[in-house]
Amino acid sequence: MGDFEFPRQNNGEFLAARFESHRPRLRAVAHRMLGSAAEADDAVQEAWFRLSHADPEQVENLGGWLTTVVGRVCLDMLRSRKSRAEEPLDLGTPVPATAPDPEQDALLADSVGAALLVVLETLTPAERLAFVLHDLFAVPFEEIASIVGRTPTAARQLASRARRRVRGAPAPDADLVRRRVVADAFLAAVREGDFDALVKLLDPDVVARSEGAVTTGAVAVATGATSFAHFAALARPALVDGVTGIALIVDGRPERTLTFTFVGDRIAVIDIVTDPEKVASLDVRLV
């Protein structure tokens, strides 16, 4: 009787399976780094692309290698975001994106917290990476140093500075009625094209994110918002996955959504979803 061998899995399939086992952690790292589910998916996909073109024999610790790659990709994305911070707010043309897992997003949102996401936006890219990787994922400073191109001591100082700012972050307003009043005032100001009213409703360091752009600062966000008054005529107050927001209703269905994170009586973060598949996956309830 001849020797029998179990069929071996294709090397590509084996590598893909190993990558998938690391995907949840990689996406969590990227989401905390970038604060955007769509951008996190892009970063993870880039990590897979690089892995698929690398020599697996040279990768001793796959989890550490992938975390390093995702960290570098996120660092590049954050630096690019800083350089284009004055891009106009895009509430118009939908940009195709991979739909995130709603359950995973809920877990990420709970663990990160709105206040943390807000204050992370104020950190430099290097500070943000050092804090997220070390304090949230226990990545050694020696590995972080290789990503940011600094010494371990400098990487430790980056995380320390970020930690002090995070600890001093104001807590987001948890009063649902109060949030609704501010959101409704925002919608009214957009409809009327009232630039001054919008600026007063926005935190000075407000961040507006869509699948295609990131805009920072009250003046830039208000300028972009007033240019889309024609969309606001179709918008309605809503809860989007339980979060205070606005939904653009076309033919009886939501076409795009805005959700808000508040600090005090001002809007600190606006998340805009325009991709049809992503909008369809949301629980939108008009109020």
LUMZAFI-197705 format. One line per field, with one value per residue: residue number from 0; residue in three letters; x, y negated, z of N, C-alpha, C in turn. Coordinates in Angstrom, 3 decimals, m for minus. Last residue first. Example, Ala and Ser with C-alpha at 12.3 -4.5 7.8 and 13.67 -1.06 7.14 Angstrom:
residues 2
nr 1/0
rest SER/ALA
n.east 12.850/13.190
n.north 2.250/5.690
n.up 7.080/7.800
ca.east 13.670/12.300
ca.north 1.060/4.500
ca.up 7.140/7.800
c.east 12.900/13.200
c.north m0.030/3.300
c.up 7.870/7.800
END
This chain:
residues 287
nr 286/285/284/283/282/281/280/279/278/277/276/275/274/273/272/271/270/269/268/267/266/265/264/263/262/261/260/259/258/257/256/255/254/253/252/251/250/249/248/247/246/245/244/243/242/241/240/239/238/237/236/235/234/233/232/231/230/229/228/227/226/225/224/223/222/221/220/219/218/217/216/215/214/213/212/211/210/209/208/207/206/205/204/203/202/201/200/199/198/197/196/195/194/193/192/191/190/189/188/187/186/185/184/183/182/181/180/179/178/177/176/175/174/173/172/171/170/169/168/167/166/165/164/163/162/161/160/159/158/157/156/155/154/153/152/151/150/149/148/147/146/145/144/143/142/141/140/139/138/137/136/135/134/133/132/131/130/129/128/127/126/125/124/123/122/121/120/119/118/117/116/115/114/113/112/111/110/109/108/107/106/105/104/103/102/101/100/99/98/97/96/95/94/93/92/91/90/89/88/87/86/85/84/83/82/81/80/79/78/77/76/75/74/73/72/71/70/69/68/67/66/65/64/63/62/61/60/59/58/57/56/55/54/53/52/51/50/49/48/47/46/45/44/43/42/41/40/39/38/37/36/35/34/33/32/31/30/29/28/27/26/25/24/23/22/21/20/19/18/17/16/15/14/13/12/11/10/9/8/7/6/5/4/3/2/1/0
rest VAL/LEU/ARG/VAL/ASP/LEU/SER/ALA/VAL/LYS/GLU/PRO/ASP/THR/VAL/ILE/ASP/ILE/VAL/ALA/ILE/ARG/ASP/GLY/VAL/PHE/THR/PHE/THR/LEU/THR/ARG/GLU/PRO/ARG/GLY/ASP/VAL/ILE/LEU/ALA/ILE/GLY/THR/VAL/GLY/ASP/VAL/LEU/ALA/PRO/ARG/ALA/LEU/ALA/ALA/PHE/HIS/ALA/PHE/SER/THR/ALA/GLY/THR/ALA/VAL/ALA/VAL/ALA/GLY/THR/THR/VAL/ALA/GLY/GLU/SER/ARG/ALA/VAL/VAL/ASP/PRO/ASP/LEU/LEU/LYS/VAL/LEU/ALA/ASP/PHE/ASP/GLY/GLU/ARG/VAL/ALA/ALA/LEU/PHE/ALA/ASP/ALA/VAL/VAL/ARG/ARG/ARG/VAL/LEU/ASP/ALA/ASP/PRO/ALA/PRO/ALA/GLY/ARG/VAL/ARG/ARG/ARG/ALA/ARG/SER/ALA/LEU/GLN/ARG/ALA/ALA/THR/PRO/THR/ARG/GLY/VAL/ILE/SER/ALA/ILE/GLU/GLU/PHE/PRO/VAL/ALA/PHE/LEU/ASP/HIS/LEU/VAL/PHE/ALA/LEU/ARG/GLU/ALA/PRO/THR/LEU/THR/GLU/LEU/VAL/VAL/LEU/LEU/ALA/ALA/GLY/VAL/SER/ASP/ALA/LEU/LEU/ALA/ASP/GLN/GLU/PRO/ASP/PRO/ALA/THR/ALA/PRO/VAL/PRO/THR/GLY/LEU/ASP/LEU/PRO/GLU/GLU/ALA/ARG/SER/LYS/ARG/SER/ARG/LEU/MET/ASP/LEU/CYS/VAL/ARG/GLY/VAL/VAL/THR/THR/LEU/TRP/GLY/GLY/LEU/ASN/GLU/VAL/GLN/GLU/PRO/ASP/ALA/HIS/SER/LEU/ARG/PHE/TRP/ALA/GLU/GLN/VAL/ALA/ASP/ASP/ALA/GLU/ALA/ALA/SER/GLY/LEU/MET/ARG/HIS/ALA/VAL/ALA/ARG/LEU/ARG/PRO/ARG/HIS/SER/GLU/PHE/ARG/ALA/ALA/LEU/PHE/GLU/GLY/ASN/ASN/GLN/ARG/PRO/PHE/GLU/PHE/ASP/GLY/MET
n.east m36.927/m36.265/m33.709/m31.736/m29.258/m27.415/m27.152/m27.557/m25.116/m23.479/m24.490/m24.081/m22.049/m22.141/m21.950/m20.037/m19.704/m18.325/m17.458/m18.446/m20.793/m21.510/m21.976/m19.834/m19.279/m20.676/m20.881/m23.388/m23.909/m25.695/m26.320/m28.238/m30.719/m33.478/m36.566/m38.499/m37.152/m34.697/m33.449/m30.681/m30.655/m28.669/m28.376/m27.380/m27.456/m28.733/m28.261/m29.289/m32.169/m32.803/m34.316/m33.804/m33.381/m34.028/m32.709/m30.033/m29.309/m29.098/m26.885/m24.167/m22.625/m22.571/m20.520/m18.144/m18.156/m18.036/m15.459/m13.846/m14.506/m13.795/m11.713/m11.235/m12.283/m11.619/m13.253/m14.774/m16.475/m15.982/m15.885/m14.901/m14.121/m13.525/m12.270/m14.361/m17.517/m20.368/m22.179/m20.936/m20.937/m23.704/m24.159/m22.646/m24.023/m26.862/m28.447/m30.712/m29.875/m27.932/m29.550/m31.081/m29.073/m28.264/m30.580/m30.636/m28.355/m29.137/m31.324/m30.123/m28.540/m30.568/m31.661/m29.463/m26.547/m23.835/m21.082/m17.838/m15.389/m12.220/m9.003/m6.801/m5.945/m4.912/m2.681/m1.104/m0.713/0.932/3.270/3.802/4.285/6.641/8.344/8.669/10.032/12.431/13.319/13.629/14.033/12.188/10.400/7.972/8.730/10.670/9.235/7.568/9.431/10.182/7.867/5.541/2.047/m0.431/m2.680/m3.014/m0.429/0.937/m0.761/m1.712/0.695/1.973/0.025/m0.144/2.411/2.486/0.420/m0.488/m3.908/m6.536/m7.819/m7.949/m10.191/m12.244/m11.827/m12.352/m15.069/m16.220/m14.544/m13.394/m15.312/m17.564/m16.555/m15.961/m18.525/m19.632/m18.064/m18.905/m21.545/m21.218/m18.391/m18.445/m18.235/m15.841/m17.096/m17.512/m18.807/m21.290/m21.135/m21.664/m20.398/m17.297/m15.668/m12.532/m9.435/m7.660/m6.015/m4.005/m2.082/m3.421/m3.659/m1.034/m0.677/m2.510/m1.359/1.076/0.032/m1.194/1.106/2.383/0.464/0.442/3.090/2.948/1.029/2.403/4.490/3.089/1.918/4.170/7.345/8.918/9.089/10.402/8.622/6.928/7.806/4.998/2.629/0.826/1.476/0.459/m2.263/m2.780/m2.407/m4.510/m6.604/m6.178/m6.729/m9.424/m10.587/m10.079/m11.658/m14.177/m14.133/m12.016/m9.929/m7.262/m6.568/m8.786/m8.740/m6.329/m6.845/m9.060/m7.887/m6.163/m7.995/m9.368/m7.151/m5.896/m7.168/m6.565/m3.912/m4.349/m5.742/m3.785/m1.965/m3.539/m3.924/m1.285/m0.725/m3.411/m3.042/m2.616/m4.246/m2.284/m0.825/0.264/2.266/0.652/0.853
n.north m61.233/m58.247/m56.026/m53.698/m51.631/m50.900/m49.777/m51.829/m53.158/m51.279/m51.380/m54.157/m56.412/m58.436/m59.648/m61.543/m62.712/m65.281/m66.321/m68.352/m70.811/m72.020/m72.057/m69.399/m67.862/m65.241/m63.903/m62.973/m61.944/m62.000/m60.058/m59.502/m58.482/m56.752/m56.970/m58.463/m59.800/m60.553/m62.206/m62.316/m62.603/m63.294/m62.384/m60.501/m56.966/m54.617/m54.445/m57.592/m59.371/m62.590/m65.229/m65.262/m66.920/m68.364/m70.711/m70.071/m70.292/m73.035/m73.691/m73.323/m75.340/m75.124/m73.200/m74.533/m76.468/m74.864/m73.772/m76.089/m77.059/m74.959/m72.206/m69.941/m67.224/m64.642/m62.618/m60.384/m59.569/m62.237/m64.124/m66.964/m68.188/m71.244/m73.114/m74.704/m73.095/m74.826/m76.822/m79.031/m78.359/m78.545/m81.268/m82.221/m81.114/m80.023/m78.727/m77.538/m74.905/m75.215/m75.945/m73.621/m71.810/m72.968/m72.691/m69.932/m69.546/m70.847/m69.239/m66.774/m67.204/m67.540/m64.995/m63.430/m64.134/m63.818/m65.374/m63.966/m65.429/m66.725/m65.366/m64.807/m62.395/m63.217/m64.645/m62.635/m60.971/m62.483/m62.498/m59.719/m59.150/m60.657/m59.357/m56.906/m57.800/m58.558/m56.016/m54.694/m57.232/m57.123/m56.300/m55.182/m52.464/m52.135/m52.814/m50.635/m48.744/m49.876/m49.986/m47.289/m47.553/m47.633/m48.859/m51.267/m52.272/m51.767/m52.569/m55.103/m56.598/m56.523/m57.695/m60.270/m61.257/m61.262/m63.127/m65.063/m65.382/m65.885/m63.489/m62.573/m63.875/m62.343/m59.797/m60.265/m60.873/m58.444/m55.349/m52.752/m50.880/m51.595/m51.437/m48.712/m47.627/m48.715/m47.516/m44.864/m45.160/m46.068/m45.979/m48.284/m48.006/m49.679/m52.180/m54.752/m57.838/m60.108/m63.593/m65.410/m66.569/m67.368/m70.301/m71.013/m70.771/m71.415/m69.266/m67.952/m67.354/m65.627/m63.423/m62.629/m61.749/m59.651/m57.956/m57.312/m55.966/m53.786/m52.471/m51.898/m50.176/m48.096/m47.154/m46.395/m44.394/m42.552/m41.822/m40.708/m38.487/m37.070/m36.843/m36.408/m36.560/m35.338/m33.643/m35.259/m38.061/m40.016/m40.396/m40.022/m42.169/m44.288/m43.656/m43.759/m46.510/m47.501/m46.650/m48.263/m50.763/m50.485/m50.170/m52.736/m54.293/m53.401/m54.113/m56.322/m56.767/m56.038/m54.455/m52.888/m51.532/m50.128/m48.362/m46.995/m45.782/m44.047/m42.402/m41.213/m39.930/m37.606/m35.742/m36.593/m35.657/m32.904/m32.780/m33.656/m31.552/m29.474/m30.336/m30.211/m27.459/m25.153/m22.497/m19.119/m16.132/m13.757/m10.984/m7.682/m5.235/m2.178/1.192
n.up 13.546/11.738/11.892/10.394/10.611/7.588/5.141/3.346/3.576/2.302/m0.290/m1.012/0.724/2.572/5.771/7.945/11.144/12.884/16.123/17.745/18.305/21.628/24.310/25.107/22.223/20.247/17.056/14.694/11.293/8.319/5.326/2.330/1.760/3.067/1.189/m0.116/m2.135/0.159/2.918/4.860/8.370/11.201/14.704/17.474/17.141/16.475/13.768/13.887/14.220/12.670/10.798/7.243/4.073/1.875/2.286/2.199/m0.450/m0.649/0.899/0.621/1.495/4.228/4.589/3.934/5.982/8.257/7.926/8.049/10.630/12.405/11.451/8.720/6.738/4.561/2.053/1.255/3.212/5.634/8.558/10.267/13.410/15.196/16.767/17.728/17.306/16.045/16.364/15.295/12.588/12.051/12.296/10.140/7.887/6.969/5.107/5.899/6.136/8.151/10.309/10.641/11.380/13.822/15.299/15.496/17.088/19.448/20.168/20.533/22.785/24.665/24.669/25.581/27.088/27.125/25.685/26.367/28.538/27.451/28.216/29.744/28.795/26.329/27.109/28.245/26.040/24.382/25.929/25.923/23.260/22.931/24.715/23.411/21.169/22.359/23.167/20.710/18.111/14.968/12.960/13.434/13.393/15.307/17.605/17.925/18.765/21.206/22.679/21.967/22.156/23.497/22.571/23.897/24.296/21.771/19.631/20.541/20.998/18.487/16.808/17.921/17.537/14.705/14.017/16.938/18.083/17.653/17.356/19.924/20.890/19.622/20.579/23.295/23.256/22.371/22.569/22.193/22.877/21.368/18.769/18.577/18.777/16.457/14.476/14.749/13.883/11.205/9.286/6.495/3.001/1.144/m1.122/m3.552/m2.698/m3.933/m4.105/m1.329/0.685/1.543/2.382/0.824/2.672/4.666/5.102/3.796/5.647/7.345/5.624/5.414/8.016/8.027/6.120/7.354/9.567/8.344/7.407/9.833/11.003/9.164/9.619/12.322/12.156/10.554/12.291/14.450/13.114/12.153/12.645/10.347/7.093/5.103/3.968/2.466/0.871/m0.383/m1.528/0.472/2.129/0.661/0.700/3.448/3.842/2.342/3.951/6.176/5.044/4.316/6.840/7.827/6.188/7.126/9.847/11.438/13.157/12.885/15.113/15.497/13.050/13.167/15.317/14.243/12.066/13.386/14.713/12.487/10.946/11.644/10.145/7.594/7.381/7.296/4.882/3.096/3.347/2.317/m0.277/m1.211/m0.953/m0.604/1.682/0.715/1.584/3.341/1.727/1.920/0.203/m0.919/0.000
ca.east m37.463/m36.588/m35.059/m32.082/m30.602/m27.637/m26.887/m28.596/m26.335/m23.283/m24.509/m25.423/m22.042/m22.815/m21.972/m20.941/m19.407/m19.433/m17.172/m17.003/m20.520/m21.012/m23.076/m20.613/m18.549/m20.775/m20.314/m22.631/m24.030/m24.692/m26.540/m26.980/m29.695/m32.275/m35.463/m38.889/m38.124/m35.063/m34.470/m31.209/m30.716/m29.553/m27.879/m28.046/m26.665/m28.873/m27.681/m28.596/m31.201/m32.857/m33.669/m34.702/m32.858/m34.529/m34.168/m30.666/m29.485/m30.133/m28.212/m25.057/m22.696/m23.491/m21.916/m18.589/m18.131/m19.218/m16.633/m13.814/m14.713/m15.178/m11.868/m11.081/m12.182/m11.623/m12.505/m13.839/m15.646/m16.800/m15.306/m15.966/m13.638/m14.430/m11.444/m13.311/m16.303/m19.260/m22.596/m21.208/m19.659/m23.004/m24.832/m22.286/m22.641/m26.424/m27.146/m30.781/m30.973/m27.533/m28.538/m31.744/m29.830/m27.302/m30.099/m31.707/m28.413/m27.976/m31.515/m31.100/m27.888/m29.648/m32.482/m30.039/m27.960/m24.636/m22.390/m18.908/m16.334/m13.555/m10.068/m7.452/m6.484/m6.103/m3.771/m1.495/m1.461/m0.426/2.590/3.577/3.126/5.460/7.960/8.052/8.700/11.595/13.085/12.614/14.570/12.816/11.741/8.002/7.659/11.013/10.337/6.980/8.754/11.212/8.363/6.745/3.174/0.757/m2.363/m4.207/m1.384/1.460/m0.081/m2.622/m0.291/2.651/0.464/m1.325/1.871/3.420/0.364/0.279/m2.525/m5.694/m7.718/m6.930/m8.887/m12.137/m11.710/m11.019/m14.129/m16.297/m15.208/m12.633/m14.002/m17.667/m17.042/m14.897/m17.519/m20.222/m18.006/m17.522/m21.279/m21.860/m19.240/m17.890/m19.142/m16.221/m16.252/m17.624/m17.570/m20.920/m20.946/m22.313/m21.658/m17.998/m16.516/m13.940/m10.273/m8.562/m7.039/m5.179/m1.679/m3.005/m4.862/m1.710/0.131/m2.696/m2.701/1.081/0.847/m2.019/0.087/3.025/0.875/m0.766/2.673/3.902/0.757/1.196/4.788/3.888/1.098/3.204/6.190/8.976/8.215/11.132/9.729/6.474/8.289/6.204/3.778/0.710/1.797/1.903/m1.568/m2.905/m1.534/m3.151/m6.481/m6.036/m5.406/m8.422/m10.656/m9.488/m10.209/m13.814/m14.245/m12.926/m11.261/m7.838/m5.618/m8.377/m9.901/m6.516/m5.720/m9.201/m8.925/m5.620/m7.078/m10.087/m7.901/m5.379/m7.179/m7.925/m4.187/m3.592/m6.396/m5.014/m1.561/m3.033/m5.084/m2.013/0.020/m2.680/m3.745/m2.082/m4.058/m3.456/m0.650/m0.875/2.131/1.509/0.000
ca.north m61.670/m59.666/m56.271/m55.119/m51.700/m51.651/m48.910/m50.802/m53.801/m51.575/m50.115/m53.560/m55.194/m58.657/m58.408/m61.592/m61.574/m64.971/m65.418/m68.163/m69.602/m72.164/m72.447/m70.527/m68.226/m66.555/m63.733/m63.983/m61.722/m62.679/m60.396/m59.741/m58.432/m57.551/m56.184/m57.721/m58.753/m60.671/m61.269/m62.888/m61.719/m63.801/m62.769/m61.707/m58.187/m55.103/m53.422/m56.706/m58.599/m61.130/m64.772/m65.140/m66.266/m66.993/m70.771/m70.192/m68.954/m72.374/m74.012/m72.204/m75.171/m76.111/m72.867/m73.392/m76.871/m75.691/m72.889/m75.234/m77.896/m75.427/m73.619/m70.318/m68.674/m65.021/m63.787/m60.972/m58.543/m61.465/m63.029/m66.397/m67.338/m70.227/m72.068/m75.313/m73.237/m73.897/m75.473/m79.030/m78.467/m77.267/m80.349/m82.598/m80.762/m80.949/m79.235/m78.985/m75.233/m74.786/m76.882/m74.879/m71.597/m72.806/m74.040/m70.614/m68.971/m71.344/m70.676/m66.936/m66.909/m68.645/m66.142/m63.209/m64.489/m62.595/m65.586/m64.363/m64.341/m66.897/m65.574/m66.100/m62.440/m62.361/m65.349/m63.800/m60.480/m62.158/m63.756/m60.421/m58.534/m60.922/m60.747/m56.935/m57.210/m59.583/m57.065/m54.237/m56.313/m57.802/m56.742/m56.653/m52.946/m51.811/m53.672/m51.923/m48.552/m49.566/m51.235/m47.841/m47.365/m47.112/m47.540/m50.477/m52.280/m51.358/m51.281/m54.017/m56.385/m56.032/m56.327/m59.416/m61.121/m60.422/m61.727/m64.898/m64.948/m67.052/m64.329/m61.992/m64.389/m63.793/m60.045/m59.879/m61.894/m59.640/m56.459/m53.977/m50.789/m51.496/m52.721/m49.704/m47.285/m49.040/m48.971/m45.209/m44.682/m46.918/m45.092/m47.711/m48.188/m48.401/m51.748/m53.345/m57.166/m58.956/m62.363/m65.080/m65.906/m66.733/m69.225/m71.312/m70.341/m72.469/m69.551/m68.353/m68.216/m66.930/m64.118/m63.120/m62.871/m60.781/m58.500/m58.019/m57.164/m54.778/m52.924/m52.780/m51.408/m48.906/m47.638/m47.415/m45.579/m43.190/m42.380/m41.914/m39.489/m37.652/m37.101/m35.486/m37.111/m36.401/m33.034/m34.769/m36.691/m39.817/m40.617/m39.126/m40.807/m44.219/m43.805/m42.486/m45.558/m47.801/m46.106/m46.813/m50.490/m50.754/m49.069/m51.568/m54.420/m53.246/m52.711/m56.168/m57.219/m56.907/m55.405/m53.779/m52.358/m51.175/m49.291/m47.751/m46.782/m45.073/m43.242/m41.999/m41.086/m38.844/m35.536/m36.802/m37.095/m33.480/m32.346/m34.436/m32.900/m29.395/m30.194/m31.474/m28.435/m26.068/m23.726/m20.342/m17.206/m14.618/m12.313/m8.577/m6.287/m3.352/0.000
ca.up 14.848/11.737/12.439/10.369/11.196/8.822/6.282/3.445/4.069/3.717/0.448/m0.930/m0.074/1.292/4.993/6.793/10.274/11.979/15.012/17.663/17.532/20.265/23.424/25.603/23.430/20.887/18.392/15.419/12.729/9.120/6.730/3.032/0.711/3.345/1.749/1.081/m2.477/m1.249/2.468/3.621/7.202/10.152/13.391/17.005/17.339/17.832/14.649/12.947/14.980/12.753/12.038/8.386/5.273/1.916/2.133/3.512/0.107/m1.453/1.428/0.323/0.046/3.646/4.886/3.145/4.572/8.025/7.935/6.857/9.438/12.305/11.770/10.120/6.868/5.971/2.509/0.312/2.588/4.697/7.788/9.431/12.317/14.667/16.152/16.883/18.097/15.842/16.765/16.729/13.289/11.967/13.218/11.510/8.187/8.013/4.677/5.717/5.230/6.812/9.840/10.298/10.152/12.730/15.017/14.761/15.737/18.703/19.974/19.471/21.508/24.398/24.283/24.256/27.190/27.025/26.288/25.448/28.262/28.017/27.224/29.953/30.158/26.381/26.425/29.059/27.203/23.948/25.615/27.180/23.913/22.103/24.986/24.748/20.995/21.723/24.173/21.667/19.103/16.102/12.615/13.357/12.523/13.917/17.161/17.548/17.489/20.224/22.113/22.607/21.245/24.179/22.019/23.607/25.406/23.072/19.593/20.198/22.049/19.684/16.587/17.851/18.886/15.462/13.593/15.713/18.225/17.943/16.160/19.053/21.286/19.424/19.143/22.872/23.702/21.539/23.216/21.953/23.496/22.824/19.284/18.473/19.774/17.755/14.659/15.067/15.232/12.210/10.067/7.707/4.127/1.719/m0.008/m3.179/m3.056/m3.120/m4.846/m2.590/1.041/0.433/2.880/1.058/1.557/4.225/6.107/3.017/4.541/7.854/6.090/4.222/7.523/8.934/5.890/6.064/9.768/9.038/6.461/8.857/11.674/9.333/8.299/11.890/12.974/10.038/10.977/14.644/13.798/11.228/13.515/11.483/8.139/5.783/4.705/3.775/0.986/0.422/m2.392/m0.676/2.546/0.893/m0.577/2.735/4.533/1.902/2.605/6.311/5.605/3.286/5.874/8.482/6.067/5.719/9.465/10.300/13.551/11.875/14.550/16.577/13.408/12.148/15.359/15.486/11.823/12.495/15.484/13.505/10.462/12.246/11.597/8.087/7.402/8.411/6.119/3.252/3.735/3.686/0.598/m1.199/m0.159/m1.468/1.299/1.311/0.608/3.321/2.318/1.726/1.222/m1.040/0.000
c.east m38.150/m37.242/m35.302/m33.529/m30.965/m29.083/m27.163/m28.404/m27.433/m24.517/m24.345/m25.472/m23.377/m22.890/m22.777/m20.826/m20.475/m18.974/m18.445/m16.591/m19.017/m20.743/m22.634/m21.788/m19.196/m19.799/m20.218/m22.073/m23.048/m24.947/m25.386/m27.287/m28.313/m31.228/m34.256/m37.792/m38.424/m35.961/m34.859/m32.162/m31.301/m29.519/m28.958/m27.469/m27.407/m28.138/m27.660/m27.806/m30.599/m31.904/m33.836/m33.904/m33.875/m34.114/m34.800/m32.178/m30.282/m30.363/m29.315/m26.451/m23.642/m23.626/m22.886/m20.060/m18.627/m19.289/m17.902/m15.053/m14.783/m15.428/m13.265/m11.234/m12.110/m11.409/m12.587/m12.993/m14.565/m15.897/m16.348/m15.339/m14.853/m13.785/m12.292/m12.456/m15.214/m18.120/m21.451/m21.595/m19.874/m21.701/m24.137/m22.907/m22.277/m25.030/m26.550/m29.468/m31.014/m28.606/m28.063/m30.748/m30.509/m28.038/m29.080/m31.303/m29.480/m28.008/m30.368/m31.318/m28.840/m28.949/m31.601/m30.845/m28.594/m26.140/m23.270/m20.234/m17.413/m14.458/m11.408/m8.595/m7.220/m6.752/m5.059/m2.678/m1.944/m1.292/1.130/2.835/2.778/4.207/6.728/7.565/7.949/10.175/12.187/12.298/13.439/13.374/12.418/9.388/7.743/9.966/10.698/8.054/8.141/10.591/9.461/7.240/4.406/1.908/m1.045/m3.883/m2.604/0.374/0.385/m1.924/m1.169/1.663/1.112/m0.930/0.702/2.939/1.277/0.192/m1.806/m4.218/m6.786/m6.738/m7.785/m10.732/m11.540/m10.823/m12.707/m15.266/m15.143/m13.242/m13.197/m16.296/m17.108/m15.327/m16.388/m19.227/m18.559/m17.382/m19.862/m21.563/m19.887/m18.879/m18.555/m17.092/m16.740/m16.648/m17.673/m19.624/m20.531/m22.019/m22.335/m19.227/m17.364/m14.693/m11.736/m9.381/m8.039/m6.346/m2.861/m2.686/m4.508/m2.947/m0.484/m1.903/m2.966/m0.271/0.892/m1.253/m0.774/2.034/1.503/m0.427/1.447/3.492/1.683/0.848/3.583/4.196/1.836/2.370/5.137/7.744/8.167/10.326/10.519/7.596/7.908/6.608/5.100/1.880/1.796/2.318/m0.062/m2.156/m1.584/m2.154/m5.084/m5.864/m5.164/m7.022/m9.619/m9.491/m9.500/m12.297/m13.796/m12.942/m12.295/m9.211/m6.308/m7.390/m9.539/m7.675/m5.958/m8.082/m9.161/m6.636/m6.505/m9.170/m8.625/m6.231/m6.682/m8.004/m5.565/m3.851/m5.685/m5.724/m2.788/m2.648/m4.659/m3.206/m0.694/m2.006/m2.849/m2.825/m3.618/m3.227/m1.966/m0.594/0.963/1.282/0.895
c.north m63.024/m60.026/m57.776/m55.283/m53.168/m51.548/m49.588/m49.904/m52.758/m52.226/m50.352/m52.265/m54.459/m57.398/m58.656/m60.291/m61.502/m63.817/m65.212/m67.265/m69.492/m70.807/m72.590/m70.796/m69.506/m66.671/m65.124/m63.451/m62.634/m62.317/m61.214/m60.191/m58.692/m57.370/m57.073/m56.901/m57.845/m59.493/m61.563/m61.856/m62.463/m62.815/m63.313/m62.145/m59.378/m56.382/m53.917/m55.696/m57.596/m60.613/m63.262/m64.745/m66.290/m66.251/m69.383/m70.252/m69.020/m70.938/m73.298/m72.420/m74.039/m75.945/m73.834/m73.087/m75.741/m76.134/m73.686/m74.348/m77.037/m76.225/m74.132/m71.826/m69.021/m66.520/m63.916/m62.099/m59.153/m60.408/m62.427/m65.356/m66.782/m69.468/m70.930/m74.282/m73.843/m74.172/m74.464/m77.642/m78.407/m77.301/m78.991/m81.654/m81.045/m80.541/m80.209/m79.571/m76.720/m75.158/m76.516/m75.884/m72.889/m72.658/m74.005/m72.034/m69.656/m70.830/m71.250/m68.409/m67.160/m68.443/m67.322/m64.412/m64.430/m62.873/m64.360/m64.495/m64.821/m65.738/m65.766/m66.370/m63.742/m62.421/m64.530/m64.524/m61.640/m61.741/m63.497/m61.738/m59.267/m60.392/m61.142/m58.345/m57.209/m59.062/m58.160/m55.286/m55.828/m56.759/m57.528/m57.199/m54.459/m52.326/m53.412/m52.853/m49.859/m49.393/m50.991/m49.104/m48.004/m46.786/m46.959/m49.062/m51.399/m51.227/m50.838/m52.671/m55.173/m55.721/m55.752/m57.952/m60.145/m60.205/m60.813/m63.430/m64.970/m66.673/m65.512/m62.842/m63.793/m64.279/m61.529/m60.136/m61.564/m60.685/m57.714/m55.143/m52.069/m51.552/m52.709/m51.025/m48.305/m48.744/m49.381/m46.704/m45.049/m46.479/m45.913/m46.774/m47.545/m48.639/m50.414/m52.997/m55.713/m58.335/m61.210/m63.704/m65.355/m65.992/m68.678/m70.077/m70.676/m72.076/m70.599/m68.719/m68.677/m67.894/m65.509/m63.912/m63.479/m61.998/m59.709/m58.673/m57.988/m56.080/m54.009/m53.330/m52.394/m50.222/m48.536/m48.014/m46.724/m44.443/m43.140/m42.606/m40.790/m38.737/m37.818/m35.617/m36.124/m37.024/m34.072/m34.174/m36.171/m38.339/m40.461/m39.274/m39.859/m42.809/m43.656/m42.540/m44.192/m46.847/m46.350/m46.160/m48.989/m50.404/m49.248/m50.373/m53.244/m53.326/m52.484/m54.706/m57.091/m57.455/m56.457/m54.833/m53.341/m52.092/m50.456/m48.771/m47.625/m46.176/m44.359/m42.919/m41.868/m40.066/m36.784/m36.623/m37.366/m34.981/m32.916/m34.076/m33.778/m30.777/m30.155/m31.432/m29.777/m27.144/m24.574/m21.556/m18.486/m15.725/m13.071/m9.896/m7.195/m4.346/m1.251
c.up 14.699/13.063/12.508/10.822/11.346/9.293/7.610/4.659/4.285/4.323/1.940/m0.123/0.084/0.440/3.730/6.015/9.189/11.092/14.202/16.504/17.329/19.620/21.979/24.681/23.935/22.045/19.001/16.734/13.451/10.569/7.287/4.448/1.267/2.254/2.031/1.726/m1.293/m1.598/1.022/3.010/6.023/8.997/12.493/15.675/16.757/18.142/16.094/13.773/14.000/13.817/12.176/9.630/6.401/3.187/2.210/3.418/1.406/m0.993/0.658/0.901/m0.363/2.138/4.220/3.340/3.680/6.567/7.649/6.785/8.186/11.023/11.488/10.288/8.348/6.025/4.016/0.834/1.695/4.082/6.869/8.514/11.583/13.504/15.587/16.149/17.202/16.818/16.726/17.241/14.797/12.755/13.230/12.532/9.646/8.500/5.662/5.185/4.903/5.798/8.436/9.726/9.698/11.399/13.867/14.395/14.892/17.262/19.130/19.151/20.346/23.052/23.885/23.781/25.802/27.078/26.061/26.174/27.297/27.644/27.913/29.007/30.426/27.757/26.463/28.420/28.071/25.131/25.217/26.947/25.203/22.783/24.172/25.085/22.329/21.527/23.605/22.731/20.012/17.067/13.711/13.028/12.326/12.941/15.706/16.995/16.993/18.829/21.083/21.907/21.886/23.226/22.532/23.132/25.154/24.133/20.977/20.265/21.753/20.792/17.851/17.690/18.901/16.893/14.407/15.295/16.881/18.062/16.382/17.799/20.425/19.746/18.863/21.384/23.255/21.936/22.377/22.702/23.314/23.480/20.801/19.090/19.771/18.877/16.015/15.297/15.664/13.632/11.178/8.377/5.372/2.939/0.502/m2.061/m2.625/m3.634/m3.951/m3.121/m0.197/0.935/1.747/1.535/1.841/3.010/5.654/3.933/3.704/6.717/6.596/4.599/6.274/8.471/6.775/5.799/8.491/9.255/7.105/7.840/10.702/10.015/8.423/10.549/12.579/10.834/10.439/13.334/13.998/11.895/12.689/12.381/9.297/6.916/5.500/4.614/2.367/0.400/m1.639/m1.640/1.358/1.323/m0.385/1.394/3.858/2.574/2.038/4.942/5.726/3.789/4.768/7.541/6.725/5.530/8.024/9.882/12.467/12.251/13.705/16.072/14.513/12.501/14.406/15.628/13.070/12.251/14.621/14.311/11.563/11.894/12.336/9.602/8.001/8.522/7.340/4.549/3.969/4.197/2.059/m0.277/m0.075/m0.620/0.408/0.782/1.295/2.296/2.254/2.422/0.883/0.074/0.000
END
